[in-house]
Structures are given as structure tokens and as C-alpha cells.
Amino acid sequence: MTMLSALRHRLSGRDTSAQSTGDAQRDPAPEAPLPFAGYDRLDDRQVMKGLSDHSQIELEAVESYERSHKDRKPVTDKLRWMRGREPLPGYDALSVEEIVATLEEADLATIKKVRSYERKFANRSQVSEEVGRVHRLRQATQPASAAPGYQPISARTRSSAPVDRPEESDRP
């Protein structure tokens, strides 16, 4: 019998000296640690609501624990949706100030990745405001040769030059 199971039995009031070796073989393996404090007391909705407060590393631990214990489909589906690559290496460990400083030197693609990641996870107002400011600045300084954004057909036809069509009198 392991020390942990002996301690459990002693605390529960059982006499450990009378147990057979067969009981010791049936003792469960030591349990994996909880992904975060109080996880085992949360229902599906509570777990899913709190997932956005955790880093990718913590989400990996939650997913591993969830699959090996409760394996709740709504939780694993939400985890699959939330798991992804950080917009910058080590992003989850960066402070707001470090992210803001990094955005000053970032290209437009990285800024968009940060915006998307923030919306999906922490949604910190300081970072979102800075992303918006830097994004507007980058768009304003973007070279004119860049491809224009999407325009509906109706807007493209109105803005294009009129097509020369022969007048009725010009036709043979």
C-alpha cells in the first residue's frame, strides 16, 4: 500500500493493518493535478466561461485534464476552438506595457493577429485601444500600391469611368 492511500485510510478511520495485498493493487493511481484551483467543482458552463482568462499553456493543461477525467464534449469543443498560436512568441507572458511597445514596431499582419487574439482571450482595453491606434497609423502609411479593400460590385461600377458606347446615330 502506498503512503498516500495509507494516509487516506487512516484519515477516513479505516484500519490499514488488516488490508490484503489485493486491496493495495486496486488503489487508484495518484491523480493528476488540477489545471487551476477549484476546477473540479465547476460545471460545464462555468468552465467554458472562465477559459478566456487563461493562457495557451494553461488551456493545454485544462484540455489534458478534461480528456483524462470528465471528457465533457462542450468543454473540449470550446477548448479546441480557443487553442491556437500566440500572435507573438511568448505573448501570454508579456505585460500590457510590453505588448504596447512591441506593437509600435509590428507590421500590419502582426497587429491584426494581436487584435484577433485579444478579442478571443483577454480583451484588455489598453491593448485593444493601442491596437486600434497603431492599426490606423499603419493603414495611413501603407503604400498606395497596396491592393484596395473589398468593394461591392455596385460601388466599383459607380466609381469607374463610364464606358464609351456608340450613340444610336453613330451606328451603321
Residue, then its C-alpha position, 0 to 999 in steps of 0.5 A: m500500500t502506498m503512503l498516500s492511500a495509507l494516509r487516506h485510510r487512516l484519515s477516513g478511520r479505516d484500519t490499514s493493518a488488516q488490508s490484503t495485498g489485493d486491496a493495495q493493487r486496486d488503489p487508484a493511481p495518484e491523480a493528476p493535478l488540477p489545471f487551476a484551483g477549484y476546477d473540479r467543482l465547476d460545471d460545464r458552463q462555468v468552465m467554458k466561461g472562465l477559459s478566456d482568462h487563461s493562457q495557451i499553456e494553461l488551456e493545454a493543461v485544462e484540455s489534458y485534464e478534461r480528456s483524462h477525467k470528465d471528457r465533457k464534449p462542450v468543454t473540449d469543443k470550446l477548448r479546441w476552438m480557443r487553442g491556437r498560436e500566440p500572435l507573438p512568441g511568448y505573448d501570454a507572458l508579456s505585460v500590457e506595457e510590453i505588448v504596447a511597445t512591441l506593437e509600435e514596431a509590428d507590421l500590419a499582419t502582426i497587429k491584426k493577429v494581436r487584435s484577433y487574439e485579444r478579442k478571443f482571450a483577454n480583451r484588455s482595453q489598453v491593448s485593444e485601444e493601442v491596437g486600434r491606434v497603431h492599426r490606423l497609423r499603419q493603414a495611413t502609411q501603407p503604400a498606395s500600391a497596396a491592393p484596395g479593400y473589398q468593394p461591392i460590385s455596385a460601388r466599383t461600377r459607380s466609381s469607374a469611368p463610364v464606358d464609351r458606347p456608340e450613340e444610336s446615330d453613330r451606328p451603321 
